[in-house]
Amino acid sequence: MNAQSLGQAILHENQKLLAKVSREDVDHLIEEVDRAGRIFCAAQGRSGYILRCFCMRLAQFGYRAFFVGETITPGIGRGDMLIVLSGSGQTALTQEWVRVARERGATTFGIIGVEDSPIGRAIDHSLSLPAGSKLGFSREAHSIQPPGSLFEQAAFVLLETIVLALYQRHGSDPRTILDRHANLE
């Protein structure tokens, strides 16, 4: 296959997977984001990079958003929200963050590839993105890509969809974002 055909195959896989995402679950995540006092985002590996992009946009929109593990991240507590992203649903450190957040009274929300997993069973709310993971393949979403790639790509597009929904909900004014955008780059 040539690069253009491979790109089309990747886009097709993402379209098929994203068509399976529950609209109600997406709407619920948006409502929880709007309701939370502070939003904490946590993920490892490539999923961590993807969730950082979402966290950054939330901060640019004026939400009090933090990425877990940064030196300026405060403690989590009641009224706060933890969002985790995990393809396998088994990442040990992410499991620990969920445990601590729940212990401190925060709401936990996960975007996960495997609902029947330790993280899937521990979180308060989930949004399923059944693409398989680095630990196993999904019967629901076969992929020609390396393990984990389809989940990560679809998660990025899904989170960007949520960003766009929040942007439209709050007036679609680019100046409010640009005023909070980094200028020491």
C-alpha positions as CSV (number, residue, x, y, z in Angstrom):
1,M,0.0,0.0,0.0
2,N,1.1,3.6,-0.6
3,A,1.0,6.3,1.9
4,Q,-2.2,7.8,0.7
5,S,-4.0,4.4,0.9
6,L,-2.6,3.8,4.4
7,G,-3.8,7.2,5.4
8,Q,-7.3,6.5,4.1
9,A,-7.3,3.1,5.9
10,I,-6.4,4.9,9.2
11,L,-9.2,7.5,8.7
12,H,-11.7,4.7,7.9
13,E,-10.8,2.8,11.1
14,N,-11.2,5.9,13.1
15,Q,-14.6,6.7,11.6
16,K,-15.8,3.2,12.3
17,L,-14.7,3.3,15.9
18,L,-16.0,6.8,16.6
19,A,-19.4,5.8,15.3
20,K,-19.6,3.4,18.2
21,V,-19.2,6.1,20.9
22,S,-22.2,6.8,23.0
23,R,-23.6,10.3,22.4
24,E,-25.1,10.2,25.9
25,D,-21.7,9.4,27.4
26,V,-20.1,12.3,25.5
27,D,-22.8,14.6,26.7
28,H,-22.4,13.4,30.2
29,L,-18.6,14.1,30.1
30,I,-19.3,17.6,28.9
31,E,-21.8,18.2,31.7
32,E,-19.3,16.9,34.3
33,V,-16.5,19.1,32.9
34,D,-18.8,22.2,33.2
35,R,-19.9,21.2,36.7
36,A,-16.4,20.4,38.2
37,G,-14.7,22.8,40.5
38,R,-11.3,21.8,39.1
39,I,-10.4,19.2,36.5
40,F,-7.4,16.9,36.8
41,C,-6.2,14.9,33.8
42,A,-4.1,11.8,34.1
43,A,-2.7,9.2,31.7
44,Q,0.6,7.5,30.9
45,G,2.6,7.0,27.7
46,R,1.1,8.2,24.4
47,S,-2.3,8.5,26.0
48,G,-0.7,11.0,28.4
49,Y,0.4,13.2,25.5
50,I,-3.1,13.1,24.0
51,L,-4.8,14.0,27.3
52,R,-2.3,16.8,27.9
53,C,-3.7,18.5,24.7
54,F,-7.2,18.3,26.1
55,C,-6.1,19.6,29.5
56,M,-4.3,22.5,27.8
57,R,-7.5,23.5,25.9
58,L,-9.6,23.3,29.0
59,A,-7.1,25.7,30.7
60,Q,-7.3,28.0,27.6
61,F,-11.1,28.0,27.9
62,G,-10.8,29.2,31.5
63,Y,-11.4,25.9,33.4
64,R,-9.1,25.2,36.3
65,A,-7.4,22.3,34.7
66,F,-4.3,20.4,35.8
67,F,-2.3,17.5,34.5
68,V,-1.4,15.0,37.2
69,G,2.3,14.8,37.9
70,E,3.2,18.4,37.1
71,T,4.9,20.4,39.9
72,I,2.1,23.0,40.0
73,T,-0.7,20.5,40.3
74,P,-2.6,21.0,43.5
75,G,-4.3,18.3,45.6
76,I,-7.6,16.9,44.4
77,G,-10.7,16.9,46.6
78,R,-14.5,17.0,46.8
79,G,-16.1,18.9,43.9
80,D,-13.2,18.1,41.6
81,M,-13.0,15.7,38.7
82,L,-10.3,13.3,37.5
83,I,-10.3,12.4,33.8
84,V,-8.2,9.4,32.9
85,L,-7.4,7.9,29.5
86,S,-6.4,4.3,29.2
87,G,-6.6,1.9,26.3
88,S,-5.9,-1.2,28.4
89,G,-7.7,-0.1,31.6
90,Q,-4.8,-1.7,33.5
91,T,-2.1,1.0,33.9
92,A,-1.0,0.6,37.5
93,L,-0.3,4.3,38.2
94,T,-3.6,5.4,36.6
95,Q,-5.4,2.9,38.8
96,E,-3.7,4.5,41.9
97,W,-4.7,8.0,40.8
98,V,-8.3,6.8,40.5
99,R,-8.2,5.3,43.9
100,V,-6.8,8.5,45.5
101,A,-9.2,10.7,43.7
102,R,-12.2,8.6,44.9
103,E,-10.8,8.5,48.4
104,R,-10.7,12.3,48.4
105,G,-14.3,12.6,47.2
106,A,-13.6,13.6,43.6
107,T,-15.6,12.4,40.6
108,T,-13.7,10.0,38.3
109,F,-14.4,9.7,34.6
110,G,-12.5,7.5,32.3
111,I,-12.2,7.2,28.5
112,I,-11.1,3.6,28.2
113,G,-10.6,0.9,25.6
114,V,-11.5,-2.0,27.8
115,E,-14.5,-1.4,30.1
116,D,-14.1,-4.7,31.9
117,S,-10.8,-3.8,33.4
118,P,-9.4,-2.6,36.8
119,I,-9.8,1.0,35.8
120,G,-13.1,0.5,34.1
121,R,-14.5,-1.1,37.3
122,A,-13.0,1.6,39.6
123,I,-14.2,4.8,37.9
124,D,-17.5,6.5,38.6
125,H,-18.3,7.2,34.9
126,S,-16.8,5.8,31.7
127,L,-16.8,6.5,28.0
128,S,-16.0,3.4,26.0
129,L,-13.7,3.5,23.0
130,P,-13.3,-0.2,22.2
131,A,-10.2,-0.2,20.0
132,G,-8.0,-2.7,21.8
133,S,-4.8,-1.7,23.4
134,K,-1.1,-2.6,23.6
135,L,-2.1,-5.5,25.8
136,G,-4.7,-7.1,23.5
137,F,-6.8,-6.7,20.5
138,S,-10.5,-5.8,20.5
139,R,-13.1,-8.1,18.9
140,E,-15.1,-4.9,18.2
141,A,-12.5,-3.0,16.3
142,H,-9.9,-4.8,14.3
143,S,-7.0,-2.6,13.2
144,I,-4.2,-2.9,10.7
145,Q,-2.2,-0.5,12.9
146,P,0.2,-1.3,15.7
147,P,-1.5,-2.1,19.0
148,G,-2.8,1.1,20.8
149,S,-2.6,3.4,17.8
150,L,-6.3,3.3,16.9
151,F,-7.3,4.0,20.5
152,E,-5.0,6.9,20.8
153,Q,-6.0,8.5,17.5
154,A,-9.7,8.1,18.1
155,A,-9.2,9.4,21.7
156,F,-7.6,12.6,20.3
157,V,-10.4,13.1,17.7
158,L,-13.0,12.4,20.4
159,L,-11.4,14.9,22.8
160,E,-11.1,17.5,20.1
161,T,-14.9,17.0,19.4
162,I,-15.5,17.7,23.1
163,V,-13.3,20.8,22.9
164,L,-15.3,22.0,19.9
165,A,-18.6,21.4,21.7
166,L,-17.4,23.3,24.7
167,Y,-16.1,26.1,22.5
168,Q,-19.5,26.4,20.8
169,R,-21.3,26.2,24.1
170,H,-19.3,29.1,25.5
171,G,-19.7,31.5,22.6
172,S,-16.9,30.5,20.1
173,D,-14.9,33.7,20.8
174,P,-11.3,33.1,19.8
175,R,-10.1,36.1,21.8
176,T,-11.0,34.5,25.1
177,I,-8.8,31.5,24.2
178,L,-6.0,33.6,22.8
179,D,-5.9,35.8,26.0
180,R,-5.1,32.6,27.9
181,H,-2.8,31.0,25.3
182,A,0.9,30.7,26.1
183,N,3.0,33.6,24.8
184,L,6.4,32.4,26.2
185,E,6.9,29.8,23.5
